[in-house]
Amino acid sequence: MSVATAPRFISIIDIPASLLPPAPPGGFPATPPSDAFAISWGIDRAMKTPYSHAPDISISRELNRDLILDVAYLAKFARRLAEQEDVGMPLNLVASKSGTDYFTTATALSKLAHAGVPVQNVPPMAYGENLFGPLAGGG
C-alpha cells in the first residue's frame, strides 16, 4: 500500500500505519529526510522581540467606620506577538451551483460518520456533486 493508493482514514480517527514515516533517529539537530513531505516554518529576520505588560493599581480608602471604597484597574497590553497560521485549515468554499458551503457539508458528513452510517449509504451531497462531479467514476 502506498500513499497514492491507501485510504486516508480507516476509521473516524485512525489513518493507516503504512502512511506514517518511521520515527527519526534521536539526537540533535534532527534532520528530516529530503523526500518527506513537510510544512516548515521560518523565522523572519525583521521580527522584533514580543512583549506584554499586565499593569494593575488598586486603592482602598475607609470613608467612615462602616464604609470602605475599593477602586482597582487591571489591564493587559501586548505588542509584536508571534502568530502562526494553520496552513491545513480548509477554506469555507461555496459551491456556485448549489450555494452550499464546505463547513455545512463537512458537519453533515461528520454526523453521518458518528452515527455509524456505512460509506456506501452516504447520500450524494450537492457540495461534492457540484465541485467534484466530473471526477465521478474515477474519470
C-alpha positions in Angstrom: 0.0 0.0 0.0 1.4 3.4 -0.9 0.3 7.0 -0.2 -1.3 7.1 -3.7 -3.4 4.0 -3.2 -4.1 3.9 0.6 -7.3 5.1 2.1 -6.8 8.3 4.0 -8.7 7.1 7.1 -9.6 3.5 8.2 -12.0 4.8 10.9 -13.2 8.2 12.0 -9.9 8.8 13.9 -7.3 6.4 12.5 -5.1 6.5 9.5 -3.3 3.5 8.0 0.0 2.9 9.8 1.7 2.3 6.5 1.2 6.0 5.6 3.3 7.2 8.6 7.0 7.6 8.1 9.3 5.9 10.6 10.3 7.9 13.6 13.5 9.9 13.0 16.6 8.8 14.9 17.3 10.6 18.1 19.9 13.3 18.5 20.2 17.0 17.8 19.8 18.5 15.3 17.1 16.3 13.8 17.4 16.2 10.0 14.2 15.0 8.2 14.7 13.0 5.0 14.7 15.2 1.9 12.0 13.2 0.2 9.5 13.5 3.1 6.5 15.9 2.9 6.9 18.7 5.4 5.5 22.1 6.1 8.3 24.1 7.5 8.2 27.3 9.5 10.8 30.0 9.2 11.8 33.0 11.3 11.5 36.4 9.8 14.8 38.4 10.2 12.8 41.6 10.8 10.8 40.1 13.7 11.2 42.0 16.9 11.0 40.5 20.4 7.4 40.2 21.5 6.5 41.6 24.9 3.5 42.0 27.2 2.6 44.1 30.2 0.0 43.5 32.9 -0.3 46.7 35.0 -2.6 47.0 37.9 -3.4 49.6 40.5 -5.7 49.4 43.5 -6.7 52.0 46.0 -8.7 51.4 49.2 -10.0 54.2 51.5 -12.0 54.0 54.6 -14.8 56.6 54.3 -16.2 56.0 57.8 -16.3 53.2 60.3 -18.7 51.1 58.3 -17.8 52.0 54.7 -14.7 51.2 52.6 -14.2 52.3 49.0 -12.1 50.0 46.8 -11.1 51.0 43.3 -8.9 48.9 41.0 -7.7 49.0 37.4 -6.3 45.9 35.7 -5.0 45.8 32.1 -3.0 43.7 29.7 -1.0 45.1 26.8 0.9 43.1 24.3 2.9 44.1 21.2 4.6 42.2 18.4 3.2 38.8 19.4 4.1 36.0 17.0 1.3 34.1 15.4 1.0 31.0 13.2 -1.5 30.1 10.6 -2.8 26.6 10.3 -2.0 26.0 6.6 -4.0 22.8 6.7 -7.2 24.6 7.6 -9.8 24.2 4.9 -11.4 27.2 3.3 -15.2 27.6 3.6 -15.7 27.4 -0.2 -19.2 27.8 -1.5 -20.3 25.7 -4.5 -21.8 28.1 -7.0 -24.5 25.8 -8.4 -26.0 24.6 -5.1 -24.9 27.5 -2.8 -23.8 25.0 -0.1 -20.6 25.6 1.7 -17.8 23.3 2.9 -18.3 23.6 6.6 -22.0 22.7 6.4 -21.2 19.7 4.2 -18.4 18.6 6.5 -20.7 18.9 9.5 -23.3 16.7 7.8 -20.7 14.1 6.9 -19.3 14.1 10.4 -22.7 13.5 11.9 -23.2 10.5 9.5 -19.8 9.1 10.5 -20.5 9.4 14.2 -23.9 7.7 13.6 -22.1 4.8 12.0 -23.6 5.1 8.6 -21.6 2.9 6.1 -19.8 4.8 3.3 -21.9 3.1 0.6 -25.1 4.5 2.4 -24.0 8.1 2.4 -26.3 10.1 0.1 -24.9 12.3 -2.6 -24.3 15.8 -1.3 -24.8 18.9 -3.5 -21.4 20.4 -2.5 -19.4 17.4 -3.6 -21.6 16.8 -6.7 -21.1 20.4 -7.8 -17.3 20.6 -7.2 -16.2 17.1 -7.9 -18.9 15.7 -10.2 -16.5 15.4 -13.2 -14.4 13.1 -11.1 -17.2 10.6 -10.5 -16.3 7.1 -11.6 -12.6 7.7 -11.4 -12.5 9.6 -14.7 
